[in-house]
Amino acid sequence: MATDKVQTIDAYMAGLPEETARKLEQIRKTIREVVPDAQEMISYQIPAFKRNGRYLIYFAGWKKHIALYPVSGEMVAGLKDELANYKGSKGSVHFPLDKEMPLDLVRKIIEWKLKE
C-alpha cells in the first residue's frame, strides 16, 4: 500500500505494484461505468467516489488483496452466494490479488450501494 499522502487516485495507484494498480484501474473503470457522475477523490488516504455530496464507495490495494468499503450487512446477506468465495472484515470485501477481479460482482456491489 502507498504510504505517502496522495491527492489523486492516479497518484495513489502510481505508488503500488503494477498488477495491483491494473486491478484498481479495472475497479475505477467499473465504478465510472455504473456511476458516471461520481466524483473521484482520496479519503482516508485511499481512493473513493462521492455522489450527490455523499461517499459511495472506497477501494484500496493491500499486500495480498484489494478491498472495497463499505459493505453493509444487508448487502452481504443479499449477495451471499456471490460473496461466499471472498474474505472480508466488518464493512469490507477482499478480492485476492492472485485471482482475476470479479468485475460483475464489483458492479453488483456498486449498484447495491446506489440503492442504500
C-alpha positions in Angstrom: 0.0 0.0 0.0 1.2 3.5 -0.7 2.2 5.3 2.5 2.8 8.8 1.2 0.0 11.3 1.4 -1.6 11.4 -2.0 -4.1 13.8 -3.6 -5.4 11.8 -6.5 -6.3 8.3 -7.4 -3.6 8.3 -10.1 -1.0 9.3 -7.6 -2.2 6.6 -5.2 -2.0 3.9 -7.9 1.4 5.1 -9.0 2.8 4.0 -5.6 1.5 0.4 -6.0 2.9 -2.6 -7.8 1.8 -2.7 -11.5 -0.6 -5.6 -11.1 -2.3 -4.1 -8.1 -2.7 -0.8 -9.9 -4.0 -2.5 -13.0 -6.7 -4.2 -10.9 -7.6 -1.0 -9.1 -8.0 0.7 -12.5 -10.4 -2.0 -13.5 -12.5 -1.2 -10.4 -12.3 2.5 -11.1 -13.5 2.0 -14.7 -16.4 -0.2 -13.5 -17.4 2.5 -11.0 -17.3 5.1 -13.7 -19.5 2.9 -16.0 -22.1 2.4 -13.3 -22.0 6.0 -11.8 -20.5 8.3 -14.5 -21.4 11.4 -12.4 -19.5 10.3 -9.3 -16.6 12.4 -8.1 -13.2 10.8 -7.6 -11.2 11.7 -4.5 -8.9 10.5 -1.9 -10.4 10.0 1.6 -8.6 8.3 4.5 -5.6 8.1 2.1 -7.4 5.6 -0.2 -9.4 6.1 -3.4 -13.1 7.0 -3.0 -16.0 8.0 -5.1 -18.6 10.5 -3.9 -22.0 11.2 -5.4 -24.5 13.9 -4.6 -22.3 15.0 -1.7 -22.2 11.5 -0.1 -19.4 8.9 -0.1 -20.4 6.0 -2.3 -17.5 3.6 -2.2 -13.9 3.3 -1.3 -11.3 0.9 -2.6 -7.7 0.1 -1.7 -4.8 -2.1 -2.7 -3.1 -4.1 0.0 -0.3 -6.6 0.0 -2.4 -9.7 -0.8 -5.8 -8.3 -1.7 -7.9 -5.4 -2.9 -10.7 -4.2 -0.6 -14.0 -2.5 -1.3 -15.6 -0.4 1.5 -18.2 -0.1 3.0 -20.1 -3.3 2.7 -23.2 -3.5 4.7 -24.7 -6.5 6.5 -27.7 -6.3 4.2 -25.5 -6.3 1.2 -23.6 -9.3 2.4 -26.9 -11.1 3.0 -28.3 -10.1 -0.4 -25.2 -11.1 -2.3 -24.4 -14.1 -0.1 -23.8 -16.6 -2.9 -21.6 -14.2 -4.9 -19.6 -13.2 -1.8 -19.2 -16.7 -0.5 -15.7 -17.2 -2.0 -14.3 -14.0 -0.7 -13.0 -12.9 2.7 -13.6 -9.6 4.3 -13.9 -7.8 7.5 -16.7 -5.9 9.1 -17.6 -3.4 6.4 -15.4 -4.7 3.6 -14.9 -7.4 1.0 -11.4 -8.6 0.0 -10.5 -9.8 -3.5 -7.2 -11.8 -3.6 -4.5 -10.3 -5.9 -3.7 -13.7 -7.3 -7.2 -14.0 -8.9 -8.9 -12.1 -11.7 -11.1 -9.2 -10.5 -14.8 -10.3 -10.3 -15.9 -7.2 -12.2 -19.5 -8.4 -12.4 -19.6 -8.7 -8.6 -17.9 -5.3 -8.2 -20.7 -3.9 -10.5 -23.4 -5.5 -8.3 -21.8 -4.1 -5.1 -21.8 -0.6 -6.6 -25.4 -0.9 -7.8 -26.3 -2.1 -4.3 -24.6 0.9 -2.8 -26.6 3.2 -5.0 -29.8 1.7 -3.6 -28.7 2.1 0.1 
